[in-house]
Amino acid sequence: MHSPRATQRQIERDNLDELIADFDEVHGPADPAAVAAKHARLTGGASNSGVAA
């Protein structure tokens, strides 16, 4: 049995996945280079390429 916190996190992930799918349907998938540039900007240039989320 999962803890209430784990269950809540899973619901949040599922909801986020749904929002992303809806966005992609309307606007197309995100450009990987643009995502990498934003990530670098937000993290001060640190790269986590190859690291699974």
TILOTOR-617343 format. One record per atom (N, C-alpha, C): residue number from 1; x, y, z negated. Coordinates in nm, 2 decimals. Layout:
<NUM,<X,Y,Z>>
...
END
This chain:
<1,<0.08,-0.12,0.00>>
<1,<0.00,0.00,0.00>>
<1,<0.09,0.12,0.00>>
<2,<0.05,0.22,0.08>>
<2,<0.13,0.35,0.09>>
<2,<0.09,0.44,-0.02>>
<3,<0.18,0.53,-0.06>>
<3,<0.15,0.63,-0.16>>
<3,<0.06,0.74,-0.09>>
<4,<-0.01,0.81,-0.17>>
<4,<-0.10,0.92,-0.12>>
<4,<-0.01,1.02,-0.04>>
<5,<0.11,1.05,-0.08>>
<5,<0.20,1.14,-0.01>>
<5,<0.24,1.09,0.12>>
<6,<0.27,0.96,0.13>>
<6,<0.31,0.90,0.25>>
<6,<0.20,0.90,0.35>>
<7,<0.08,0.87,0.30>>
<7,<-0.04,0.87,0.38>>
<7,<-0.07,1.01,0.44>>
<8,<-0.06,1.11,0.35>>
<8,<-0.08,1.24,0.40>>
<8,<0.02,1.28,0.51>>
<9,<0.15,1.25,0.49>>
<9,<0.25,1.28,0.59>>
<9,<0.22,1.21,0.72>>
<10,<0.17,1.09,0.72>>
<10,<0.14,1.02,0.84>>
<10,<0.02,1.08,0.91>>
<11,<-0.08,1.13,0.83>>
<11,<-0.19,1.20,0.89>>
<11,<-0.14,1.33,0.96>>
<12,<-0.05,1.40,0.89>>
<12,<0.00,1.52,0.95>>
<12,<0.08,1.50,1.07>>
<13,<0.16,1.39,1.08>>
<13,<0.24,1.35,1.20>>
<13,<0.14,1.32,1.31>>
<14,<0.04,1.24,1.28>>
<14,<-0.06,1.21,1.38>>
<14,<-0.13,1.33,1.44>>
<15,<-0.17,1.42,1.35>>
<15,<-0.23,1.55,1.40>>
<15,<-0.13,1.63,1.48>>
<16,<-0.01,1.64,1.44>>
<16,<0.09,1.71,1.52>>
<16,<0.11,1.64,1.66>>
<17,<0.12,1.51,1.66>>
<17,<0.13,1.44,1.79>>
<17,<0.01,1.47,1.88>>
<18,<-0.11,1.48,1.82>>
<18,<-0.23,1.51,1.90>>
<18,<-0.22,1.66,1.95>>
<19,<-0.18,1.75,1.87>>
<19,<-0.16,1.89,1.92>>
<19,<-0.06,1.90,2.03>>
<20,<0.05,1.83,2.02>>
<20,<0.15,1.84,2.12>>
<20,<0.10,1.78,2.25>>
<21,<0.03,1.67,2.24>>
<21,<-0.03,1.60,2.36>>
<21,<-0.13,1.70,2.43>>
<22,<-0.21,1.77,2.35>>
<22,<-0.30,1.86,2.41>>
<22,<-0.23,1.98,2.47>>
<23,<-0.12,2.03,2.41>>
<23,<-0.05,2.14,2.47>>
<23,<0.02,2.09,2.60>>
<24,<0.08,1.97,2.60>>
<24,<0.14,1.92,2.72>>
<24,<0.04,1.91,2.83>>
<25,<-0.08,1.87,2.80>>
<25,<-0.18,1.85,2.90>>
<25,<-0.21,1.98,2.97>>
<26,<-0.21,2.09,2.89>>
<26,<-0.25,2.22,2.95>>
<26,<-0.13,2.29,3.01>>
<27,<-0.01,2.28,2.95>>
<27,<0.11,2.36,2.99>>
<27,<0.22,2.28,3.05>>
<28,<0.21,2.15,3.05>>
<28,<0.31,2.06,3.09>>
<28,<0.41,2.03,2.98>>
<29,<0.50,1.94,3.00>>
<29,<0.59,1.90,2.89>>
<29,<0.70,2.02,2.87>>
<30,<0.75,2.02,2.75>>
<30,<0.85,2.12,2.72>>
<30,<0.98,2.09,2.79>>
<31,<1.05,2.20,2.83>>
<31,<1.18,2.19,2.90>>
<31,<1.28,2.15,2.80>>
<32,<1.35,2.04,2.81>>
<32,<1.45,2.00,2.71>>
<32,<1.56,2.10,2.69>>
<33,<1.60,2.17,2.79>>
<33,<1.71,2.27,2.78>>
<33,<1.66,2.39,2.69>>
<34,<1.53,2.43,2.71>>
<34,<1.47,2.54,2.63>>
<34,<1.46,2.49,2.49>>
<35,<1.42,2.37,2.47>>
<35,<1.40,2.32,2.33>>
<35,<1.54,2.31,2.26>>
<36,<1.64,2.27,2.33>>
<36,<1.77,2.26,2.27>>
<36,<1.82,2.40,2.24>>
<37,<1.80,2.50,2.33>>
<37,<1.84,2.64,2.30>>
<37,<1.77,2.69,2.18>>
<38,<1.64,2.67,2.16>>
<38,<1.56,2.72,2.05>>
<38,<1.61,2.65,1.92>>
<39,<1.64,2.52,1.93>>
<39,<1.69,2.44,1.82>>
<39,<1.82,2.50,1.77>>
<40,<1.91,2.53,1.86>>
<40,<2.04,2.58,1.83>>
<40,<2.03,2.72,1.76>>
<41,<1.94,2.80,1.82>>
<41,<1.91,2.93,1.76>>
<41,<1.86,2.92,1.62>>
<42,<1.77,2.83,1.59>>
<42,<1.71,2.81,1.46>>
<42,<1.80,2.75,1.36>>
<43,<1.90,2.67,1.41>>
<43,<1.98,2.60,1.31>>
<43,<2.13,2.66,1.31>>
<44,<2.14,2.77,1.38>>
<44,<2.27,2.83,1.38>>
<44,<2.37,2.76,1.47>>
<45,<2.32,2.70,1.57>>
<45,<2.41,2.63,1.67>>
<45,<2.44,2.49,1.64>>
<46,<2.40,2.44,1.52>>
<46,<2.42,2.30,1.49>>
<46,<2.35,2.21,1.58>>
<47,<2.42,2.10,1.63>>
<47,<2.36,2.01,1.72>>
<47,<2.33,1.88,1.65>>
<48,<2.21,1.83,1.67>>
<48,<2.18,1.69,1.62>>
<48,<2.14,1.60,1.74>>
<49,<2.20,1.62,1.85>>
<49,<2.17,1.54,1.97>>
<49,<2.20,1.40,1.94>>
<50,<2.11,1.31,1.98>>
<50,<2.12,1.17,1.96>>
<50,<2.07,1.12,1.83>>
<51,<2.02,1.21,1.75>>
<51,<1.97,1.18,1.61>>
<51,<1.82,1.17,1.63>>
<52,<1.76,1.05,1.59>>
<52,<1.62,1.03,1.60>>
<52,<1.55,1.10,1.48>>
<53,<1.43,1.15,1.51>>
<53,<1.35,1.22,1.41>>
<53,<1.27,1.12,1.33>>
END
